[in-house]
Amino acid sequence: MKSTHMVAAVALAVVGTSASCTDDCKTPGSCSGVVDARLDRPLVDRTTPDRPAPDRPAIPDKPSPADKPQPADKPPPADKPSPADKASTPDLPTGPVQIYQAFAKLKFSKPLFITDAGDGTKRLFVVEQDGRILVFNNDPAVAAAKVFLDIRKRVDATEWEEGLLGLAFHPSYKTNGLFYVNYTASKPDRTVVARFKVSAADPNKGDDKSEKQLLTFAQPHGNHNGGQVEFGPDGYLYVGVGDGGAGGDPQGHGQNRKTLLGNILRIDVDKPAAGKAYGIPKDNPFAGNTSGYREEIYAYGMRNPWRFSFDSKKRLWVGDVGQDLWEEIDIVKKGGNYGWNTMEGSHCFMPPKGCNKAGLELPVWDYQLKSGLSITGGYVYRGKRAPALKGAYIYADFIHGQVWRLDYDGLPKPKNSLIKKTTLKISSFGEDHAGELYITAFDGKIYSLKQ
């Protein structure tokens, strides 16, 4: 069963109000069992019949004082450029940050990600949930996108959080033509991390017959699949994996290092080990252990990492979707335990009071259900179109449509500010070759930010 929630049409400049979310599960404690509060979707338990989610009134958005937006005529102050910046950027944009439709003639079906191949061509690639990747020139006037890869017959997108979920291009894509995807498949229900190669005859076409599956593992439920794949600055492939679904992590995957579920994984795709399609980096935290822990694990204690990115300081930022009350942002370090399901955000979950937080990594930021319901992790901004955002971590909430900035560096404590309240279902952010940010939304359009 899929959610019937619809997304309102969005104008070129988006400054909306809170979208109605009558099909969303929003009350504390109501999201265990058959309904998942995250990503506006019903939970499917593989062992029990599916049941419809009850209609619930939308919760009015009441930001905390830290989240309170400034008046429309008083936008967040821009970072003051240095004299060197002024000299090198004489036409530095000013004014409030705007969210606008970047490619007016393009529309996609459930876009989940957008990225650049890093090959110097400046093309953009959009991932559609049902199993297609489309490519187009990064030109506001572009008239059409071409199908780069179509694996819809292999992808199981039956449930709301299933589908083609991630795409990453090899750091040497320009010369080797290799790219990697993460998708869910059925019979049996599983996650597949696979490698493909671009067509030798057409750079705008991936070879669907070139698939090599690197990693597969069972998925006990239809939700919490994570799905992002991304090459880190170390050249290794990172894979975001959810806890396997249901409510509250009933099988305890988040704290079980003997499973691949509930983790950020890191593998070496260039130096496969004997009998495998990938290798284990020598400095992975559990490489060579004798306790039965999965050596692929880079960090653990994740519920459903929905989008992660690396900044210019090589830090790994992760947006981890919460259960009933708290959404969180983590700066993930090697070997870290990020607490699920002992904690939800920085707060006790199991037990709800008096949990043992010793050895657990606290998020750099978390926010309550009253401010949003499903975090969409983003990027530290490094572009030029919106200089006021430089150095801030930009992220969003899928259900309520807010786009926020989190200022972290050089402050005694993080500062969170609202950029815009929209009516968009923001599924992901992505970067182009110049570090400009793009937004994929479930109205099928691609947006960007500027001043």
Steps between C-alpha positions, in 0.01 A plus 500: 500500500627846418417835655246707309648829617521750213736794459367842406634673191782740581569837339837607366601668826388287792386675815209281611323395812496166670364222280212294629617155605178319585643157416809543717549321828591774744401415853765367740482126534270452203773404257588156629331203339333582171569867433835677462503872576799558274484596135120512493457127433331195642716234658488156347574210730594204282326261741161670545232634263528869418252729667414856405630784713231695687436854385652748743482878504813685399705633790547876473864591468615679815874557474701530816663840565821368345309410185289817488534662155579866466237732346485495122646850477791403729676198349785326687809720477750401233851398598714809464748444217866568557679767289647216294151362434381846393787533257445159343118518490400854399146387414436317828122442527315662788150486644292216644557141395246380246396148403412489133428246227835437334389331176158626399450251214592184691283280718576161650316211661572480874855637481712385794848635427695728269876504446788587271727231355818692576626443145516863392195483273284692750207268435248422773351157575163450669398175671133403475366269769344249260838413350617754243791744486468799266773732375493855367727799447521739793330783312187681630360494145550125447192359328520128576684232694623171357466159662846402623401171663171311529493205742134519598454129439765424764391755758227436754338835574175356637531665838549869576865476606605242245635556150814629333637696795857604426758581231873569520760547229845355541765768570666389172172489308645719224742220409337179625128577448392322819201602711323341795138472608302385802157348445248267660400176332246227573481121516667512745463854638850645508730797445735488202812713461614460139751637253423597140706641215423774252440396139813509286292641214300768682612703804134575579413133532584254775542137397221314680664167415820592683358455850724339760341458840751582772294463813155361580325449832148414615245764595245374755254787442414745224629814675825639644715399207732800512636481148766763441833406345782755486874497449685663785813713473696182582378335177289237679130443437271586792155338524215618724287215640189526717411275793282264295169666571192452718467731799756541777756258353336184642789277395764726653699551180622849593720370781588166338835516326453152355250631243533748214172667599499829692845613387714714278712252303833565329646271232788504252366448149845517338672221693260207543590235753516134405153365434333845523417781262648758739768535764503614862705816566777409742403778739131411521422487873419128505737380231654168605289467816437154649160581655291447187442871443448602139824644370314726256371716788639854519253627763187353658191579706303648207122485459457613140779720363322698230769683310856571602783707357864596551604860547825670398651405837433131421233474769211260445160663568202265539130574535349211698120470497347465847223284641238693696650823629847598375675545165878525514813620322827319570859571406606139473843376597657162444385241752239727657181363655216745428267354753192353334295340655634592842462864399285693256697813428667597828211363706430162655279271294536153650454537790328840466676626815831422663665335200873438504659751261856399576697457178221639281555789260252784539366681191624849421134601463158348548151640468162400632196363326324838534755652260509216249446131447765360267844649448657521155874531548684753287836667439732764635458776243806590292343666195488866394135571416402536868808633683300554819487122535872440463625246754151419633353150492180514292230240568123459492197317636314279253157525665479866601712646219736724699848569368746586777861604546710370787803714583756290683861607449648768724196520730477400869191299407320432168248757379199388296306745281210465259579589138155440353174325585374327187221264399752265337561137587879531487646156440867595458767758437784471251802694378623595155862540389519850650354409839160654430217324679194348336183365655295205375134514596202270454321749278752371242698823477858597574564812707809697596602783734620849419509858627 
